[in-house]
Amino acid sequence: MAKEFELVRKIAVLGGREGGTTKEINIVRWGIFSPQIDIRRWKAGEPGKGITLNEAEARKLLQMLSQEFPAGSAVRQ
């Protein structure tokens, strides 16, 4: 069964190789569901494994990452 999706908006390429597999954050509509924040690997326009977040989950992730990595600080170990 083919995955039905619509790439609504590209937000950023987080890593990977041009022309190869990339890690991206996008707004994606999966099937009949509302568009959501989507973080996953993509290769040649095809989605790989990843996660989808609703708005509340995405805001919580942003809040937690902002606390973990304050502006101008080094990565904590």
N, CA, C and O atoms as a GROMACS GRO file, in nm:
protein
  308
    1MET      N    1   0.084  -0.118   0.000
    1MET     CA    2   0.000   0.000   0.000
    1MET      C    3   0.089   0.125   0.000
    1MET      O    4   0.179   0.137   0.083
    2ALA      N    5   0.064   0.215  -0.091
    2ALA     CA    6   0.143   0.338  -0.101
    2ALA      C    7   0.103   0.436   0.009
    2ALA      O    8  -0.014   0.445   0.047
    3LYS      N    9   0.203   0.508   0.060
    3LYS     CA   10   0.176   0.608   0.162
    3LYS      C   11   0.120   0.732   0.092
    3LYS      O   12   0.180   0.784  -0.002
    4GLU      N   13   0.006   0.780   0.139
    4GLU     CA   14  -0.051   0.902   0.084
    4GLU      C   15  -0.010   1.019   0.171
    4GLU      O   16  -0.041   1.022   0.290
    5PHE      N   17   0.059   1.115   0.112
    5PHE     CA   18   0.101   1.232   0.187
    5PHE      C   19   0.109   1.352   0.095
    5PHE      O   20   0.122   1.340  -0.027
    6GLU      N   21   0.100   1.469   0.157
    6GLU     CA   22   0.119   1.595   0.086
    6GLU      C   23   0.221   1.676   0.164
    6GLU      O   24   0.200   1.706   0.282
    7LEU      N   25   0.330   1.712   0.100
    7LEU     CA   26   0.430   1.798   0.162
    7LEU      C   27   0.377   1.940   0.151
    7LEU      O   28   0.386   2.003   0.045
    8VAL      N   29   0.321   1.992   0.261
    8VAL     CA   30   0.256   2.122   0.262
    8VAL      C   31   0.359   2.234   0.259
    8VAL      O   32   0.345   2.330   0.182
    9ARG      N   33   0.463   2.223   0.344
    9ARG     CA   34   0.567   2.326   0.348
    9ARG      C   35   0.697   2.269   0.404
    9ARG      O   36   0.698   2.197   0.504
   10LYS      N   37   0.807   2.302   0.336
   10LYS     CA   38   0.939   2.265   0.387
   10LYS      C   39   0.982   2.370   0.488
   10LYS      O   40   0.973   2.490   0.460
   11ILE      N   41   1.028   2.326   0.604
   11ILE     CA   42   1.077   2.420   0.705
   11ILE      C   43   1.229   2.424   0.702
   11ILE      O   44   1.288   2.532   0.693
   12ALA      N   45   1.294   2.306   0.711
   12ALA     CA   46   1.441   2.305   0.712
   12ALA      C   47   1.494   2.166   0.684
   12ALA      O   48   1.431   2.065   0.716
   13VAL      N   49   1.613   2.163   0.625
   13VAL     CA   50   1.690   2.039   0.614
   13VAL      C   51   1.787   2.042   0.731
   13VAL      O   52   1.869   2.132   0.742
   14LEU      N   53   1.778   1.943   0.818
   14LEU     CA   54   1.859   1.939   0.939
   14LEU      C   55   1.995   1.876   0.916
   14LEU      O   56   2.090   1.905   0.988
   15GLY      N   57   2.005   1.790   0.816
   15GLY     CA   58   2.132   1.724   0.788
   15GLY      C   59   2.116   1.628   0.673
   15GLY      O   60   2.008   1.614   0.616
   16GLY      N   61   2.225   1.561   0.640
   16GLY     CA   62   2.223   1.465   0.532
   16GLY      C   63   2.309   1.510   0.416
   16GLY      O   64   2.388   1.604   0.428
   17ARG      N   65   2.292   1.443   0.304
   17ARG     CA   66   2.370   1.474   0.184
   17ARG      C   67   2.280   1.514   0.070
   17ARG      O   68   2.173   1.457   0.048
   18GLU      N   69   2.325   1.616  -0.004
   18GLU     CA   70   2.250   1.660  -0.122
   18GLU      C   71   2.244   1.544  -0.221
   18GLU      O   72   2.346   1.483  -0.252
   19GLY      N   73   2.127   1.514  -0.270
   19GLY     CA   74   2.108   1.404  -0.362
   19GLY      C   75   2.097   1.268  -0.294
   19GLY      O   76   2.073   1.167  -0.360
   20GLY      N   77   2.113   1.266  -0.161
   20GLY     CA   78   2.103   1.141  -0.085
   20GLY      C   79   1.992   1.152   0.018
   20GLY      O   80   1.894   1.223  -0.003
   21THR      N   81   2.009   1.082   0.127
   21THR     CA   82   1.912   1.086   0.236
   21THR      C   83   1.932   1.213   0.318
   21THR      O   84   2.045   1.247   0.353
   22THR      N   85   1.822   1.282   0.349
   22THR     CA   86   1.828   1.402   0.432
   22THR      C   87   1.736   1.387   0.552
   22THR      O   88   1.638   1.312   0.547
   23LYS      N   89   1.768   1.458   0.658
   23LYS     CA   90   1.678   1.468   0.774
   23LYS      C   91   1.613   1.605   0.761
   23LYS      O   92   1.681   1.707   0.750
   24GLU      N   93   1.480   1.606   0.763
   24GLU     CA   94   1.407   1.730   0.739
   24GLU      C   95   1.298   1.752   0.842
   24GLU      O   96   1.248   1.658   0.903
   25ILE      N   97   1.264   1.879   0.859
   25ILE     CA   98   1.147   1.916   0.938
   25ILE      C   99   1.053   1.990   0.842
   25ILE      O  100   1.092   2.088   0.779
   26ASN      N  101   0.931   1.940   0.832
   26ASN     CA  102   0.833   1.989   0.735
   26ASN      C  103   0.694   1.992   0.796
   26ASN      O  104   0.671   1.940   0.906
   27ILE      N  105   0.603   2.052   0.724
   27ILE     CA  106   0.460   2.039   0.753
   27ILE      C  107   0.407   1.940   0.650
   27ILE      O  108   0.417   1.964   0.529
   28VAL      N  109   0.350   1.828   0.698
   28VAL     CA  110   0.303   1.722   0.609
   28VAL      C  111   0.161   1.682   0.646
   28VAL      O  112   0.124   1.676   0.764
   29ARG      N  113   0.081   1.656   0.543
   29ARG     CA  114  -0.054   1.601   0.563
   29ARG      C  115  -0.046   1.454   0.525
   29ARG      O  116  -0.014   1.420   0.411
   30TRP      N  117  -0.075   1.367   0.621
   30TRP     CA  118  -0.076   1.223   0.596
   30TRP      C  119  -0.220   1.178   0.576
   30TRP      O  120  -0.302   1.189   0.666
   31GLY      N  121  -0.250   1.129   0.458
   31GLY     CA  122  -0.384   1.081   0.427
   31GLY      C  123  -0.487   1.193   0.442
   31GLY      O  124  -0.469   1.302   0.387
   32ILE      N  125  -0.593   1.166   0.516
   32ILE     CA  126  -0.702   1.262   0.532
   32ILE      C  127  -0.684   1.351   0.654
   32ILE      O  128  -0.769   1.436   0.682
   33PHE      N  129  -0.574   1.333   0.728
   33PHE     CA  130  -0.554   1.404   0.853
   33PHE      C  131  -0.503   1.546   0.831
   33PHE      O  132  -0.451   1.578   0.724
   34SER      N  133  -0.517   1.630   0.932
   34SER     CA  134  -0.470   1.768   0.926
   34SER      C  135  -0.318   1.772   0.916
   34SER      O  136  -0.250   1.683   0.967
   35PRO      N  137  -0.264   1.875   0.850
   35PRO     CA  138  -0.119   1.889   0.842
   35PRO      C  139  -0.057   1.900   0.981
   35PRO      O  140  -0.114   1.962   1.071
   36GLN      N  141   0.061   1.839   0.998
   36GLN     CA  142   0.130   1.842   1.126
   36GLN      C  143   0.280   1.858   1.102
   36GLN      O  144   0.331   1.840   0.991
   37ILE      N  145   0.351   1.895   1.212
   37ILE     CA  146   0.497   1.904   1.208
   37ILE      C  147   0.550   1.762   1.190
   37ILE      O  148   0.507   1.669   1.258
   38ASP      N  149   0.645   1.747   1.099
   38ASP     CA  150   0.696   1.615   1.067
   38ASP      C  151   0.849   1.620   1.063
   38ASP      O  152   0.906   1.702   0.991
   39ILE      N  153   0.915   1.533   1.138
   39ILE     CA  154   1.060   1.525   1.141
   39ILE      C  155   1.096   1.384   1.098
   39ILE      O  156   1.064   1.287   1.167
   40ARG      N  157   1.164   1.371   0.982
   40ARG     CA  158   1.197   1.238   0.932
   40ARG      C  159   1.304   1.243   0.825
   40ARG      O  160   1.345   1.350   0.780
   41ARG      N  161   1.349   1.124   0.786
   41ARG     CA  162   1.444   1.109   0.676
   41ARG      C  163   1.366   1.106   0.544
   41ARG      O  164   1.257   1.051   0.536
   42TRP      N  165   1.427   1.166   0.443
   42TRP     CA  166   1.369   1.166   0.309
   42TRP      C  167   1.477   1.125   0.210
   42TRP      O  168   1.593   1.164   0.226
   43LYS      N  169   1.440   1.048   0.110
   43LYS     CA  170   1.532   1.012   0.004
   43LYS      C  171   1.456   1.015  -0.128
   43LYS      O  172   1.357   0.945  -0.146
   44ALA      N  173   1.505   1.098  -0.218
   44ALA     CA  174   1.443   1.112  -0.350
   44ALA      C  175   1.293   1.142  -0.339
   44ALA      O  176   1.212   1.089  -0.416
   45GLY      N  177   1.256   1.228  -0.244
   45GLY     CA  178   1.117   1.268  -0.229
   45GLY      C  179   1.028   1.167  -0.159
   45GLY      O  180   0.907   1.188  -0.147
   46GLU      N  181   1.087   1.057  -0.114
   46GLU     CA  182   1.009   0.953  -0.045
   46GLU      C  183   1.039   0.955   0.104
   46GLU      O  184   1.156   0.962   0.143
   47PRO      N  185   0.935   0.948   0.188
   47PRO     CA  186   0.956   0.953   0.333
   47PRO      C  187   1.010   0.823   0.388
   47PRO      O  188   0.976   0.714   0.343
   48GLY      N  189   1.098   0.838   0.489
   48GLY     CA  190   1.149   0.724   0.563
   48GLY      C  191   1.091   0.727   0.704
   48GLY      O  192   0.982   0.779   0.726
   49LYS      N  193   1.164   0.670   0.798
   49LYS     CA  194   1.118   0.669   0.937
   49LYS      C  195   1.127   0.809   0.997
   49LYS      O  196   1.218   0.886   0.966
   50GLY      N  197   1.032   0.841   1.082
   50GLY     CA  198   1.032   0.970   1.147
   50GLY      C  199   0.920   0.980   1.248
   50GLY      O  200   0.856   0.881   1.284
   51ILE      N  201   0.896   1.104   1.293
   51ILE     CA  202   0.787   1.129   1.388
   51ILE      C  203   0.704   1.246   1.340
   51ILE      O  204   0.752   1.335   1.270
   52THR      N  205   0.578   1.245   1.379
   52THR     CA  206   0.485   1.352   1.348
   52THR      C  207   0.435   1.408   1.480
   52THR      O  208   0.400   1.334   1.572
   53LEU      N  209   0.433   1.542   1.489
   53LEU     CA  210   0.392   1.610   1.612
   53LEU      C  211   0.275   1.703   1.585
   53LEU      O  212   0.272   1.772   1.483
   54ASN      N  213   0.178   1.705   1.678
   54ASN     CA  214   0.073   1.806   1.666
   54ASN      C  215   0.130   1.938   1.720
   54ASN      O  216   0.244   1.941   1.767
   55GLU      N  217   0.054   2.044   1.714
   55GLU     CA  218   0.105   2.175   1.753
   55GLU      C  219   0.149   2.178   1.899
   55GLU      O  220   0.253   2.235   1.931
   56ALA      N  221   0.071   2.120   1.988
   56ALA     CA  222   0.106   2.120   2.131
   56ALA      C  223   0.237   2.045   2.155
   56ALA      O  224   0.320   2.089   2.234
   57GLU      N  225   0.254   1.932   2.089
   57GLU     CA  226   0.378   1.854   2.104
   57GLU      C  227   0.498   1.930   2.048
   57GLU      O  228   0.606   1.929   2.108
   58ALA      N  229   0.480   1.996   1.934
   58ALA     CA  230   0.588   2.074   1.874
   58ALA      C  231   0.628   2.191   1.963
   58ALA      O  232   0.747   2.220   1.977
   59ARG      N  233   0.531   2.258   2.022
   59ARG     CA  234   0.561   2.369   2.114
   59ARG      C  235   0.634   2.319   2.238
   59ARG      O  236   0.726   2.385   2.287
   60LYS      N  237   0.594   2.204   2.290
   60LYS     CA  238   0.661   2.145   2.407
   60LYS      C  239   0.806   2.109   2.372
   60LYS      O  240   0.896   2.133   2.452
   61LEU      N  241   0.827   2.051   2.255
   61LEU     CA  242   0.962   2.017   2.210
   61LEU      C  243   1.047   2.144   2.198
   61LEU      O  244   1.162   2.145   2.244
   62LEU      N  245   0.993   2.248   2.139
   62LEU     CA  246   1.066   2.375   2.126
   62LEU      C  247   1.101   2.431   2.264
   62LEU      O  248   1.213   2.478   2.284
   63GLN      N  249   1.008   2.426   2.357
   63GLN     CA  250   1.031   2.475   2.493
   63GLN      C  251   1.143   2.396   2.560
   63GLN      O  252   1.232   2.454   2.621
   64MET      N  253   1.138   2.264   2.549
   64MET     CA  254   1.239   2.178   2.612
   64MET      C  255   1.377   2.199   2.549
   64MET      O  256   1.477   2.204   2.620
   65LEU      N  257   1.383   2.211   2.417
   65LEU     CA  258   1.510   2.234   2.350
   65LEU      C  259   1.567   2.371   2.384
   65LEU      O  260   1.688   2.386   2.397
   66SER      N  261   1.480   2.472   2.398
   66SER     CA  262   1.526   2.606   2.436
   66SER      C  263   1.585   2.607   2.576
   66SER      O  264   1.680   2.680   2.602
   67GLN      N  265   1.529   2.526   2.665
   67GLN     CA  266   1.583   2.516   2.801
   67GLN      C  267   1.715   2.439   2.801
   67GLN      O  268   1.808   2.475   2.874
   68GLU      N  269   1.723   2.336   2.720
   68GLU     CA  270   1.843   2.253   2.715
   68GLU      C  271   1.959   2.324   2.645
   68GLU      O  272   2.075   2.305   2.681
   69PHE      N  273   1.926   2.406   2.545
   69PHE     CA  274   2.028   2.476   2.466
   69PHE      C  275   1.998   2.625   2.462
   69PHE      O  276   1.956   2.676   2.358
   70PRO      N  277   2.018   2.697   2.574
   70PRO     CA  278   1.993   2.840   2.573
   70PRO      C  279   2.082   2.910   2.468
   70PRO      O  280   2.190   2.862   2.437
   71ALA      N  281   2.035   3.022   2.416
   71ALA     CA  282   2.108   3.096   2.314
   71ALA      C  283   2.251   3.124   2.359
   71ALA      O  284   2.273   3.174   2.469
   72GLY      N  285   2.347   3.090   2.274
   72GLY     CA  286   2.487   3.118   2.301
   72GLY      C  287   2.556   3.021   2.394
   72GLY      O  288   2.673   3.040   2.426
   73SER      N  289   2.486   2.916   2.439
   73SER     CA  290   2.549   2.822   2.530
   73SER      C  291   2.605   2.702   2.456
   73SER      O  292   2.563   2.672   2.344
   74ALA      N  293   2.698   2.633   2.519
   74ALA     CA  294   2.755   2.511   2.463
   74ALA      C  295   2.665   2.394   2.499
   74ALA      O  296   2.584   2.402   2.591
   75VAL      N  297   2.678   2.286   2.426
   75VAL     CA  298   2.600   2.165   2.454
   75VAL      C  299   2.643   2.107   2.587
   75VAL      O  300   2.762   2.088   2.612
   76ARG      N  301   2.545   2.079   2.674
   76ARG     CA  302   2.574   2.017   2.804
   76ARG      C  303   2.592   1.868   2.787
   76ARG      O  304   2.530   1.806   2.701
   77GLN      N  305   2.678   1.811   2.872
   77GLN     CA  306   2.698   1.668   2.866
   77GLN      C  307   2.652   1.602   2.993
   77GLN      O  308   2.661   1.480   3.006
   0.00000   0.00000   0.00000
